[in-house]
């Protein structure tokens, strides 16, 4: 498991005084400010975050080291990471997306199907993007208890019972 978890992203400047548009990926979106300092993906920069108000698709926020619109625009697309130790513990049936990426996917008979490449959500629930073993193509598998009865983080694997024909 990674020691850092992506909790948000900077979507560009908001206004002319150095505020940013902040997208939060946390379960309770306003909690992103509780996990500061936040880090860039490479860890080279750290930011303290103060949410100023809610806006369409996120928040307007002030971050340390940014005081102009140009500085805020330069950070567009920067993903923000928090230390795993700052995040709350999860119940047994919930997982951080970062922990699922890279897990091997096996069917209920033990045959390897592939590896989790990404976790996506287009509004109807989480989907595991699984790169098929021995190929470059991927399939989207619903991340439901019926399709994924077992997630074993310690062993680095998922036992799946995918819908008929998904991996053919």
VMD Tcl script that builds the backbone (N, CA, C; Angstrom):
set m [mol new atoms 504]
animate dup $m
set s [atomselect $m all]
$s set {name element resname resid chain x y z} {
  {N N UNK 1 A 0.834 -1.178 0.000}
  {CA C UNK 1 A 0.000 0.000 0.000}
  {C C UNK 1 A 0.882 1.245 0.000}
  {N N UNK 2 A 0.464 2.219 -0.760}
  {CA C UNK 2 A 1.198 3.473 -0.872}
  {C C UNK 2 A 1.064 4.278 0.414}
  {N N UNK 3 A 2.110 5.042 0.746}
  {CA C UNK 3 A 2.043 5.868 1.945}
  {C C UNK 3 A 1.289 7.170 1.700}
  {N N UNK 4 A 0.998 7.473 0.429}
  {CA C UNK 4 A 0.218 8.655 0.086}
  {C C UNK 4 A -1.002 8.246 -0.735}
  {N N UNK 5 A -2.108 8.969 -0.545}
  {CA C UNK 5 A -3.351 8.686 -1.248}
  {C C UNK 5 A -3.830 9.975 -1.909}
  {N N UNK 6 A -4.216 9.887 -3.184}
  {CA C UNK 6 A -4.711 11.058 -3.906}
  {C C UNK 6 A -6.085 11.437 -3.352}
  {N N UNK 7 A -6.210 12.682 -2.866}
  {CA C UNK 7 A -7.464 13.133 -2.263}
  {C C UNK 7 A -8.104 14.289 -3.024}
  {N N UNK 8 A -7.423 14.803 -4.056}
  {CA C UNK 8 A -8.001 15.914 -4.798}
  {C C UNK 8 A -7.099 16.353 -5.934}
  {N N UNK 9 A -7.564 17.399 -6.629}
  {CA C UNK 9 A -6.800 17.956 -7.747}
  {C C UNK 9 A -7.122 19.435 -7.896}
  {N N UNK 10 A -6.154 20.154 -8.419}
  {CA C UNK 10 A -6.339 21.582 -8.692}
  {C C UNK 10 A -6.843 21.712 -10.116}
  {N N UNK 11 A -7.981 22.389 -10.287}
  {CA C UNK 11 A -8.589 22.518 -11.607}
  {C C UNK 11 A -8.293 23.867 -12.260}
  {N N UNK 12 A -7.447 24.688 -11.633}
  {CA C UNK 12 A -7.071 25.974 -12.202}
  {C C UNK 12 A -7.374 27.108 -11.245}
  {N N UNK 13 A -7.288 28.318 -11.777}
  {CA C UNK 13 A -7.501 29.513 -10.967}
  {C C UNK 13 A -8.995 29.788 -10.796}
  {N N UNK 14 A -9.320 30.468 -9.690}
  {CA C UNK 14 A -10.681 30.950 -9.461}
  {C C UNK 14 A -10.545 32.425 -9.085}
  {N N UNK 15 A -10.898 33.278 -9.991}
  {CA C UNK 15 A -10.753 34.714 -9.756}
  {C C UNK 15 A -9.346 35.182 -10.061}
  {N N UNK 16 A -9.016 36.398 -9.604}
  {CA C UNK 16 A -7.735 37.004 -9.940}
  {C C UNK 16 A -6.808 37.189 -8.740}
  {N N UNK 17 A -7.198 36.700 -7.584}
  {CA C UNK 17 A -6.400 36.914 -6.373}
  {C C UNK 17 A -5.690 35.661 -5.866}
  {N N UNK 18 A -5.482 34.679 -6.747}
  {CA C UNK 18 A -4.701 33.508 -6.364}
  {C C UNK 18 A -5.491 32.348 -5.797}
  {N N UNK 19 A -6.819 32.449 -5.767}
  {CA C UNK 19 A -7.605 31.302 -5.310}
  {C C UNK 19 A -7.593 30.236 -6.408}
  {N N UNK 20 A -7.799 28.997 -5.994}
  {CA C UNK 20 A -7.823 27.876 -6.938}
  {C C UNK 20 A -9.201 27.232 -6.960}
  {N N UNK 21 A -9.473 26.512 -8.045}
  {CA C UNK 21 A -10.624 25.611 -8.115}
  {C C UNK 21 A -10.115 24.259 -7.632}
  {N N UNK 22 A -10.752 23.732 -6.613}
  {CA C UNK 22 A -10.299 22.500 -5.980}
  {C C UNK 22 A -11.343 21.411 -6.143}
  {N N UNK 23 A -10.933 20.277 -6.715}
  {CA C UNK 23 A -11.793 19.096 -6.790}
  {C C UNK 23 A -11.399 18.179 -5.650}
  {N N UNK 24 A -12.382 17.727 -4.890}
  {CA C UNK 24 A -12.124 16.835 -3.768}
  {C C UNK 24 A -12.570 15.424 -4.122}
  {N N UNK 25 A -11.735 14.444 -3.805}
  {CA C UNK 25 A -12.051 13.040 -4.054}
  {C C UNK 25 A -12.362 12.302 -2.750}
  {N N UNK 26 A -12.588 13.032 -1.673}
  {CA C UNK 26 A -12.860 12.401 -0.380}
  {C C UNK 26 A -14.353 12.109 -0.244}
  {N N UNK 27 A -14.708 11.166 0.616}
  {CA C UNK 27 A -16.105 10.778 0.800}
  {C C UNK 27 A -16.953 11.977 1.214}
  {N N UNK 28 A -16.479 12.763 2.153}
  {CA C UNK 28 A -17.107 14.029 2.517}
  {C C UNK 28 A -16.209 15.108 1.919}
  {N N UNK 29 A -16.603 15.729 0.806}
  {CA C UNK 29 A -15.707 16.607 0.056}
  {C C UNK 29 A -14.998 17.690 0.881}
  {N N UNK 30 A -15.653 18.257 1.879}
  {CA C UNK 30 A -15.014 19.312 2.663}
  {C C UNK 30 A -13.884 18.793 3.550}
  {N N UNK 31 A -13.822 17.497 3.781}
  {CA C UNK 31 A -12.775 16.927 4.623}
  {C C UNK 31 A -11.385 17.068 4.033}
  {N N UNK 32 A -11.275 17.378 2.746}
  {CA C UNK 32 A -9.959 17.509 2.132}
  {C C UNK 32 A -9.091 18.521 2.883}
  {N N UNK 33 A -9.696 19.557 3.422}
  {CA C UNK 33 A -8.943 20.579 4.158}
  {C C UNK 33 A -8.405 20.051 5.484}
  {N N UNK 34 A -8.966 18.961 5.994}
  {CA C UNK 34 A -8.508 18.387 7.261}
  {C C UNK 34 A -7.242 17.553 7.114}
  {N N UNK 35 A -6.852 17.230 5.885}
  {CA C UNK 35 A -5.725 16.335 5.662}
  {C C UNK 35 A -4.448 17.079 5.288}
  {N N UNK 36 A -4.410 18.394 5.490}
  {CA C UNK 36 A -3.234 19.162 5.113}
  {C C UNK 36 A -2.088 18.902 6.073}
  {N N UNK 37 A -0.863 19.016 5.638}
  {CA C UNK 37 A -0.467 19.499 4.313}
  {C C UNK 37 A -0.706 18.432 3.241}
  {N N UNK 38 A -1.052 18.915 2.058}
  {CA C UNK 38 A -1.219 18.045 0.904}
  {C C UNK 38 A 0.027 18.179 0.040}
  {N N UNK 39 A 0.350 17.120 -0.688}
  {CA C UNK 39 A 1.583 17.076 -1.459}
  {C C UNK 39 A 1.300 16.872 -2.934}
  {N N UNK 40 A 2.217 17.360 -3.785}
  {CA C UNK 40 A 2.156 17.046 -5.210}
  {C C UNK 40 A 2.540 15.570 -5.363}
  {N N UNK 41 A 2.266 15.008 -6.525}
  {CA C UNK 41 A 2.503 13.573 -6.737}
  {C C UNK 41 A 3.956 13.194 -6.487}
  {N N UNK 42 A 4.896 14.034 -6.892}
  {CA C UNK 42 A 6.314 13.732 -6.699}
  {C C UNK 42 A 6.815 14.097 -5.305}
  {N N UNK 43 A 5.958 14.733 -4.503}
  {CA C UNK 43 A 6.326 15.110 -3.143}
  {C C UNK 43 A 7.193 16.349 -3.056}
  {N N UNK 44 A 7.473 16.984 -4.195}
  {CA C UNK 44 A 8.352 18.149 -4.217}
  {C C UNK 44 A 7.715 19.387 -3.586}
  {N N UNK 45 A 6.395 19.484 -3.656}
  {CA C UNK 45 A 5.699 20.649 -3.097}
  {C C UNK 45 A 4.675 20.199 -2.083}
  {N N UNK 46 A 4.491 21.004 -1.056}
  {CA C UNK 46 A 3.426 20.746 -0.085}
  {C C UNK 46 A 2.585 22.008 0.036}
  {N N UNK 47 A 1.318 21.814 0.340}
  {CA C UNK 47 A 0.363 22.919 0.385}
  {C C UNK 47 A -0.520 22.798 1.612}
  {N N UNK 48 A -0.757 23.919 2.274}
  {CA C UNK 48 A -1.846 23.959 3.249}
  {C C UNK 48 A -3.045 24.493 2.484}
  {N N UNK 49 A -4.220 24.009 2.812}
  {CA C UNK 49 A -5.434 24.343 2.060}
  {C C UNK 49 A -6.466 24.952 2.987}
  {N N UNK 50 A -7.056 26.061 2.547}
  {CA C UNK 50 A -8.167 26.675 3.256}
  {C C UNK 50 A -9.301 26.848 2.263}
  {N N UNK 51 A -10.409 26.162 2.490}
  {CA C UNK 51 A -11.578 26.286 1.605}
  {C C UNK 51 A -12.252 27.614 1.886}
  {N N UNK 52 A -12.525 28.377 0.812}
  {CA C UNK 52 A -13.183 29.671 0.992}
  {C C UNK 52 A -14.680 29.598 0.722}
  {N N UNK 53 A -15.085 28.769 -0.231}
  {CA C UNK 53 A -16.519 28.595 -0.510}
  {C C UNK 53 A -16.724 27.434 -1.483}
  {N N UNK 54 A -17.980 26.975 -1.522}
  {CA C UNK 54 A -18.339 25.925 -2.466}
  {C C UNK 54 A -18.697 26.571 -3.790}
  {N N UNK 55 A -18.250 25.958 -4.896}
  {CA C UNK 55 A -18.577 26.409 -6.243}
  {C C UNK 55 A -19.022 25.197 -7.050}
  {N N UNK 56 A -19.452 25.417 -8.296}
  {CA C UNK 56 A -19.833 24.287 -9.148}
  {C C UNK 56 A -18.669 23.316 -9.280}
  {N N UNK 57 A -18.933 22.047 -9.086}
  {CA C UNK 57 A -17.954 20.971 -9.236}
  {C C UNK 57 A -16.759 21.078 -8.302}
  {N N UNK 58 A -16.944 21.640 -7.125}
  {CA C UNK 58 A -15.835 21.662 -6.179}
  {C C UNK 58 A -15.870 22.842 -5.235}
  {N N UNK 59 A -14.674 23.344 -4.939}
  {CA C UNK 59 A -14.524 24.435 -3.985}
  {C C UNK 59 A -13.579 25.483 -4.538}
  {N N UNK 60 A -13.739 26.683 -4.034}
  {CA C UNK 60 A -12.744 27.726 -4.195}
  {C C UNK 60 A -11.888 27.638 -2.941}
  {N N UNK 61 A -10.577 27.707 -3.108}
  {CA C UNK 61 A -9.692 27.548 -1.947}
  {C C UNK 61 A -8.437 28.386 -2.104}
  {N N UNK 62 A -7.823 28.655 -0.975}
  {CA C UNK 62 A -6.511 29.290 -0.938}
  {C C UNK 62 A -5.505 28.216 -0.544}
  {N N UNK 63 A -4.371 28.213 -1.233}
  {CA C UNK 63 A -3.311 27.278 -0.864}
  {C C UNK 63 A -2.029 28.067 -0.642}
  {N N UNK 64 A -1.209 27.533 0.239}
  {CA C UNK 64 A 0.033 28.220 0.585}
  {C C UNK 64 A 0.936 28.350 -0.633}
  {N N UNK 65 A 1.622 29.498 -0.720}
  {CA C UNK 65 A 2.569 29.731 -1.794}
  {C C UNK 65 A 1.968 30.223 -3.085}
  {N N UNK 66 A 0.649 30.439 -3.108}
  {CA C UNK 66 A -0.009 30.905 -4.334}
  {C C UNK 66 A -0.758 32.196 -4.020}
  {N N UNK 67 A -0.363 33.282 -4.717}
  {CA C UNK 67 A -1.016 34.566 -4.446}
  {C C UNK 67 A -1.501 35.273 -5.703}
  {N N UNK 68 A -1.230 34.693 -6.900}
  {CA C UNK 68 A -1.687 35.329 -8.136}
  {C C UNK 68 A -2.450 34.326 -8.998}
  {N N UNK 69 A -3.231 34.873 -9.909}
  {CA C UNK 69 A -3.977 34.028 -10.849}
  {C C UNK 69 A -3.018 33.184 -11.683}
  {N N UNK 70 A -1.904 33.750 -12.088}
  {CA C UNK 70 A -0.936 33.034 -12.919}
  {C C UNK 70 A -0.329 31.849 -12.162}
  {N N UNK 71 A -0.020 32.040 -10.896}
  {CA C UNK 71 A 0.513 30.931 -10.093}
  {C C UNK 71 A -0.530 29.830 -9.933}
  {N N UNK 72 A -1.792 30.225 -9.736}
  {CA C UNK 72 A -2.875 29.238 -9.607}
  {C C UNK 72 A -3.082 28.487 -10.911}
  {N N UNK 73 A -3.069 29.205 -12.044}
  {CA C UNK 73 A -3.235 28.554 -13.344}
  {C C UNK 73 A -2.093 27.588 -13.645}
  {N N UNK 74 A -0.890 27.908 -13.192}
  {CA C UNK 74 A 0.268 27.036 -13.429}
  {C C UNK 74 A 0.118 25.696 -12.724}
  {N N UNK 75 A -0.716 25.632 -11.701}
  {CA C UNK 75 A -0.920 24.382 -10.950}
  {C C UNK 75 A -2.081 23.546 -11.479}
  {N N UNK 76 A -2.750 24.019 -12.531}
  {CA C UNK 76 A -3.881 23.275 -13.099}
  {C C UNK 76 A -3.463 21.831 -13.394}
  {N N UNK 77 A -4.271 20.879 -12.942}
  {CA C UNK 77 A -3.999 19.467 -13.181}
  {C C UNK 77 A -3.150 18.806 -12.110}
  {N N UNK 78 A -2.643 19.583 -11.153}
  {CA C UNK 78 A -1.830 19.007 -10.085}
  {C C UNK 78 A -2.703 18.161 -9.171}
  {N N UNK 79 A -2.334 16.900 -9.006}
  {CA C UNK 79 A -3.057 16.035 -8.082}
  {C C UNK 79 A -2.491 16.240 -6.688}
  {N N UNK 80 A -3.369 16.207 -5.700}
  {CA C UNK 80 A -2.986 16.457 -4.319}
  {C C UNK 80 A -3.091 15.167 -3.505}
  {N N UNK 81 A -2.043 14.873 -2.757}
  {CA C UNK 81 A -1.945 13.638 -1.988}
  {C C UNK 81 A -1.849 13.944 -0.500}
  {N N UNK 82 A -2.430 13.072 0.302}
  {CA C UNK 82 A -2.356 13.175 1.763}
  {C C UNK 82 A -1.616 11.958 2.291}
  {N N UNK 83 A -0.985 12.120 3.441}
  {CA C UNK 83 A -0.354 10.977 4.101}
  {C C UNK 83 A -1.442 10.001 4.523}
  {N N UNK 84 A -1.230 8.724 4.272}
  {CA C UNK 84 A -2.203 7.684 4.623}
  {C C UNK 84 A -2.553 7.726 6.103}
  {N N UNK 85 A -1.603 8.071 6.959}
  {CA C UNK 85 A -1.850 8.109 8.393}
  {C C UNK 85 A -2.869 9.157 8.813}
  {N N UNK 86 A -3.086 10.173 7.978}
  {CA C UNK 86 A -4.069 11.209 8.293}
  {C C UNK 86 A -5.490 10.792 7.935}
  {N N UNK 87 A -5.624 9.787 7.092}
  {CA C UNK 87 A -6.948 9.376 6.618}
  {C C UNK 87 A -7.617 8.461 7.635}
  {N N UNK 88 A -8.942 8.494 7.673}
  {CA C UNK 88 A -9.643 7.641 8.638}
  {C C UNK 88 A -9.545 6.161 8.269}
  {N N UNK 89 A -9.629 5.318 9.279}
  {CA C UNK 89 A -9.686 3.868 9.040}
  {C C UNK 89 A -11.023 3.546 8.395}
  {N N UNK 90 A -11.023 2.528 7.561}
  {CA C UNK 90 A -12.245 2.150 6.849}
  {C C UNK 90 A -12.823 0.868 7.426}
  {N N UNK 91 A -14.143 0.696 7.316}
  {CA C UNK 91 A -14.743 -0.586 7.702}
  {C C UNK 91 A -14.203 -1.702 6.805}
  {N N UNK 92 A -14.422 -2.943 7.211}
  {CA C UNK 92 A -13.879 -4.092 6.487}
  {C C UNK 92 A -14.330 -4.187 5.032}
  {N N UNK 93 A -15.493 -3.658 4.698}
  {CA C UNK 93 A -16.003 -3.803 3.337}
  {C C UNK 93 A -15.793 -2.550 2.484}
  {N N UNK 94 A -14.925 -1.628 2.913}
  {CA C UNK 94 A -14.605 -0.431 2.136}
  {C C UNK 94 A -13.107 -0.370 1.918}
  {N N UNK 95 A -12.711 0.231 0.763}
  {CA C UNK 95 A -11.303 0.256 0.388}
  {C C UNK 95 A -10.962 1.591 -0.253}
  {N N UNK 96 A -9.737 2.026 -0.060}
  {CA C UNK 96 A -9.232 3.171 -0.814}
  {C C UNK 96 A -8.900 2.687 -2.217}
  {N N UNK 97 A -9.281 3.478 -3.219}
  {CA C UNK 97 A -9.021 3.098 -4.604}
  {C C UNK 97 A -7.546 2.790 -4.822}
  {N N UNK 98 A -6.673 3.574 -4.197}
  {CA C UNK 98 A -5.228 3.372 -4.360}
  {C C UNK 98 A -4.797 1.978 -3.933}
  {N N UNK 99 A -5.509 1.375 -2.993}
  {CA C UNK 99 A -5.149 0.037 -2.520}
  {C C UNK 99 A -5.583 -1.063 -3.484}
  {N N UNK 100 A -6.565 -0.787 -4.327}
  {CA C UNK 100 A -7.075 -1.794 -5.260}
  {C C UNK 100 A -6.242 -1.864 -6.536}
  {N N UNK 101 A -5.651 -0.737 -6.923}
  {CA C UNK 101 A -4.881 -0.681 -8.165}
  {C C UNK 101 A -3.650 -1.570 -8.036}
  {N N UNK 102 A -3.471 -2.443 -9.010}
  {CA C UNK 102 A -2.338 -3.358 -9.024}
  {C C UNK 102 A -2.638 -4.745 -8.484}
  {N N UNK 103 A -3.820 -4.944 -7.880}
  {CA C UNK 103 A -4.151 -6.272 -7.354}
  {C C UNK 103 A -4.422 -7.248 -8.493}
  {N N UNK 104 A -3.999 -8.495 -8.307}
  {CA C UNK 104 A -4.319 -9.555 -9.263}
  {C C UNK 104 A -5.784 -9.916 -9.121}
  {N N UNK 105 A -6.427 -10.222 -10.234}
  {CA C UNK 105 A -7.836 -10.622 -10.237}
  {C C UNK 105 A -7.904 -12.084 -10.667}
  {N N UNK 106 A -8.483 -12.909 -9.786}
  {CA C UNK 106 A -8.648 -14.339 -10.052}
  {C C UNK 106 A -10.134 -14.662 -10.059}
  {N N UNK 107 A -10.532 -15.645 -10.866}
  {CA C UNK 107 A -11.930 -16.065 -10.795}
  {C C UNK 107 A -12.100 -17.012 -9.612}
  {N N UNK 108 A -13.313 -17.436 -9.358}
  {CA C UNK 108 A -13.589 -18.279 -8.183}
  {C C UNK 108 A -12.938 -19.651 -8.280}
  {N N UNK 109 A -12.485 -20.038 -9.465}
  {CA C UNK 109 A -11.773 -21.304 -9.642}
  {C C UNK 109 A -10.266 -21.160 -9.519}
  {N N UNK 110 A -9.777 -19.932 -9.324}
  {CA C UNK 110 A -8.348 -19.699 -9.158}
  {C C UNK 110 A -7.603 -19.325 -10.423}
  {N N UNK 111 A -8.319 -19.194 -11.549}
  {CA C UNK 111 A -7.683 -18.806 -12.808}
  {C C UNK 111 A -7.445 -17.302 -12.811}
  {N N UNK 112 A -6.223 -16.900 -13.163}
  {CA C UNK 112 A -5.907 -15.476 -13.187}
  {C C UNK 112 A -6.575 -14.810 -14.389}
  {N N UNK 113 A -7.319 -13.747 -14.117}
  {CA C UNK 113 A -8.022 -13.010 -15.167}
  {C C UNK 113 A -7.247 -11.778 -15.614}
  {N N UNK 114 A -6.519 -11.157 -14.692}
  {CA C UNK 114 A -5.782 -9.951 -15.024}
  {C C UNK 114 A -5.372 -9.197 -13.782}
  {N N UNK 115 A -5.189 -7.886 -13.951}
  {CA C UNK 115 A -4.725 -7.025 -12.866}
  {C C UNK 115 A -5.523 -5.716 -12.911}
  {N N UNK 116 A -5.877 -5.180 -11.735}
  {CA C UNK 116 A -6.631 -3.931 -11.664}
  {C C UNK 116 A -5.730 -2.788 -12.122}
  {N N UNK 117 A -6.164 -2.107 -13.156}
  {CA C UNK 117 A -5.411 -0.986 -13.723}
  {C C UNK 117 A -5.888 0.338 -13.131}
  {N N UNK 118 A -7.200 0.457 -12.889}
  {CA C UNK 118 A -7.770 1.701 -12.368}
  {C C UNK 118 A -9.127 1.406 -11.755}
  {N N UNK 119 A -9.616 2.353 -10.954}
  {CA C UNK 119 A -10.964 2.294 -10.406}
  {C C UNK 119 A -11.684 3.522 -10.935}
  {N N UNK 120 A -12.829 3.303 -11.561}
  {CA C UNK 120 A -13.571 4.408 -12.155}
  {C C UNK 120 A -14.974 4.463 -11.568}
  {N N UNK 121 A -15.552 5.645 -11.644}
  {CA C UNK 121 A -16.937 5.820 -11.226}
  {C C UNK 121 A -17.566 6.866 -12.127}
  {N N UNK 122 A -18.523 6.439 -12.918}
  {CA C UNK 122 A -19.209 7.338 -13.845}
  {C C UNK 122 A -20.611 7.680 -13.355}
  {N N UNK 123 A -20.835 7.509 -12.060}
  {CA C UNK 123 A -22.094 7.908 -11.463}
  {C C UNK 123 A -22.989 6.766 -11.006}
  {N N UNK 124 A -22.780 5.580 -11.517}
  {CA C UNK 124 A -23.660 4.467 -11.155}
  {C C UNK 124 A -22.982 3.463 -10.236}
  {N N UNK 125 A -21.809 3.784 -9.745}
  {CA C UNK 125 A -21.082 2.878 -8.861}
  {C C UNK 125 A -19.671 2.658 -9.368}
  {N N UNK 126 A -18.834 2.108 -8.499}
  {CA C UNK 126 A -17.443 1.884 -8.861}
  {C C UNK 126 A -17.301 0.741 -9.853}
  {N N UNK 127 A -16.350 0.917 -10.763}
  {CA C UNK 127 A -15.997 -0.096 -11.752}
  {C C UNK 127 A -14.505 -0.344 -11.656}
  {N N UNK 128 A -14.106 -1.601 -11.686}
  {CA C UNK 128 A -12.693 -1.942 -11.735}
  {C C UNK 128 A -12.297 -2.084 -13.198}
  {N N UNK 129 A -11.292 -1.334 -13.618}
  {CA C UNK 129 A -10.754 -1.508 -14.958}
  {C C UNK 129 A -9.661 -2.560 -14.844}
  {N N UNK 130 A -9.913 -3.714 -15.433}
  {CA C UNK 130 A -9.005 -4.857 -15.306}
  {C C UNK 130 A -8.294 -5.069 -16.631}
  {N N UNK 131 A -6.953 -5.019 -16.576}
  {CA C UNK 131 A -6.164 -5.335 -17.765}
  {C C UNK 131 A -6.093 -6.847 -17.867}
  {N N UNK 132 A -6.575 -7.361 -18.993}
  {CA C UNK 132 A -6.666 -8.802 -19.191}
  {C C UNK 132 A -5.269 -9.416 -19.250}
  {N N UNK 133 A -5.107 -10.535 -18.576}
  {CA C UNK 133 A -3.815 -11.231 -18.525}
  {C C UNK 133 A -3.335 -11.549 -19.939}
  {N N UNK 134 A -2.076 -11.217 -20.201}
  {CA C UNK 134 A -1.473 -11.541 -21.486}
  {C C UNK 134 A -1.869 -10.631 -22.625}
  {N N UNK 135 A -2.509 -9.517 -22.335}
  {CA C UNK 135 A -2.913 -8.604 -23.394}
  {C C UNK 135 A -2.887 -7.164 -22.934}
  {N N UNK 136 A -3.230 -6.281 -23.850}
  {CA C UNK 136 A -3.247 -4.862 -23.501}
  {C C UNK 136 A -4.676 -4.330 -23.356}
  {N N UNK 137 A -5.662 -5.145 -23.693}
  {CA C UNK 137 A -7.047 -4.687 -23.589}
  {C C UNK 137 A -7.530 -4.763 -22.140}
  {N N UNK 138 A -8.545 -3.953 -21.852}
  {CA C UNK 138 A -9.115 -3.918 -20.507}
  {C C UNK 138 A -10.618 -4.139 -20.573}
  {N N UNK 139 A -11.171 -4.551 -19.435}
  {CA C UNK 139 A -12.620 -4.662 -19.287}
  {C C UNK 139 A -13.010 -3.925 -18.018}
  {N N UNK 140 A -14.244 -3.436 -17.985}
  {CA C UNK 140 A -14.783 -2.770 -16.807}
  {C C UNK 140 A -15.688 -3.746 -16.071}
  {N N UNK 141 A -15.313 -4.058 -14.851}
  {CA C UNK 141 A -16.068 -5.011 -14.042}
  {C C UNK 141 A -16.718 -4.267 -12.881}
  {N N UNK 142 A -18.010 -4.483 -12.647}
  {CA C UNK 142 A -18.663 -3.804 -11.526}
  {C C UNK 142 A -18.008 -4.192 -10.202}
  {N N UNK 143 A -17.786 -3.193 -9.355}
  {CA C UNK 143 A -17.200 -3.456 -8.042}
  {C C UNK 143 A -18.331 -3.580 -7.038}
  {N N UNK 144 A -19.022 -4.716 -7.137}
  {CA C UNK 144 A -20.136 -5.028 -6.245}
  {C C UNK 144 A -19.797 -6.309 -5.492}
  {N N UNK 145 A -20.506 -6.578 -4.428}
  {CA C UNK 145 A -20.255 -7.802 -3.662}
  {C C UNK 145 A -20.534 -9.038 -4.521}
  {N N UNK 146 A -21.512 -8.972 -5.433}
  {CA C UNK 146 A -21.817 -10.125 -6.291}
  {C C UNK 146 A -20.682 -10.409 -7.272}
  {N N UNK 147 A -20.099 -9.379 -7.871}
  {CA C UNK 147 A -19.038 -9.571 -8.856}
  {C C UNK 147 A -17.666 -9.718 -8.208}
  {N N UNK 148 A -17.495 -9.136 -7.016}
  {CA C UNK 148 A -16.213 -9.192 -6.319}
  {C C UNK 148 A -16.479 -9.610 -4.868}
  {N N UNK 149 A -16.633 -10.916 -4.636}
  {CA C UNK 149 A -16.956 -11.357 -3.281}
  {C C UNK 149 A -15.800 -11.236 -2.282}
  {N N UNK 150 A -14.543 -11.227 -2.770}
  {CA C UNK 150 A -13.401 -11.197 -1.851}
  {C C UNK 150 A -12.326 -10.244 -2.333}
  {N N UNK 151 A -11.901 -9.363 -1.436}
  {CA C UNK 151 A -10.731 -8.511 -1.671}
  {C C UNK 151 A -9.752 -8.842 -0.553}
  {N N UNK 152 A -8.592 -9.359 -0.928}
  {CA C UNK 152 A -7.573 -9.748 0.037}
  {C C UNK 152 A -6.345 -8.868 -0.177}
  {N N UNK 153 A -6.307 -7.733 0.527}
  {CA C UNK 153 A -5.203 -6.787 0.357}
  {C C UNK 153 A -3.875 -7.406 0.791}
  {N N UNK 154 A -3.891 -8.191 1.852}
  {CA C UNK 154 A -2.655 -8.791 2.365}
  {C C UNK 154 A -2.011 -9.709 1.329}
  {N N UNK 155 A -2.819 -10.426 0.568}
  {CA C UNK 155 A -2.301 -11.333 -0.459}
  {C C UNK 155 A -2.189 -10.664 -1.817}
  {N N UNK 156 A -2.690 -9.448 -1.933}
  {CA C UNK 156 A -2.609 -8.721 -3.193}
  {C C UNK 156 A -3.473 -9.294 -4.287}
  {N N UNK 157 A -4.687 -9.726 -3.898}
  {CA C UNK 157 A -5.557 -10.325 -4.912}
  {C C UNK 157 A -7.028 -10.045 -4.643}
  {N N UNK 158 A -7.780 -10.179 -5.723}
  {CA C UNK 158 A -9.235 -10.065 -5.696}
  {C C UNK 158 A -9.780 -11.360 -6.268}
  {N N UNK 159 A -10.764 -11.935 -5.590}
  {CA C UNK 159 A -11.470 -13.097 -6.130}
  {C C UNK 159 A -12.753 -12.554 -6.738}
  {N N UNK 160 A -12.946 -12.820 -8.022}
  {CA C UNK 160 A -14.076 -12.241 -8.743}
  {C C UNK 160 A -14.989 -13.329 -9.300}
  {N N UNK 161 A -16.252 -12.997 -9.377}
  {CA C UNK 161 A -17.255 -13.827 -10.039}
  {C C UNK 161 A -17.907 -12.913 -11.089}
  {N N UNK 162 A -17.165 -12.640 -12.195}
  {CA C UNK 162 A -17.628 -11.649 -13.148}
  {C C UNK 162 A -18.883 -12.080 -13.891}
  {N N UNK 163 A -19.634 -11.103 -14.409}
  {CA C UNK 163 A -20.804 -11.434 -15.229}
  {C C UNK 163 A -20.411 -12.318 -16.400}
  {N N UNK 164 A -21.318 -13.187 -16.789}
  {CA C UNK 164 A -21.098 -14.132 -17.888}
  {C C UNK 164 A -20.607 -13.405 -19.156}
  {N N UNK 165 A -19.522 -13.901 -19.724}
  {CA C UNK 165 A -19.011 -13.380 -20.982}
  {C C UNK 165 A -18.117 -12.155 -20.881}
  {N N UNK 166 A -17.888 -11.638 -19.691}
  {CA C UNK 166 A -17.109 -10.397 -19.546}
  {C C UNK 166 A -15.655 -10.585 -19.979}
  {N N UNK 167 A -15.062 -11.711 -19.644}
  {CA C UNK 167 A -13.658 -11.929 -19.942}
  {C C UNK 167 A -13.428 -12.838 -21.162}
  {N N UNK 168 A -14.402 -12.947 -22.029}
  {CA C UNK 168 A -14.243 -13.796 -23.220}
  {C C UNK 168 A -13.753 -13.020 -24.389}
}
mol reanalyze $m
mol bondsrecalc $m
mol representation Tube
mol addrep $m
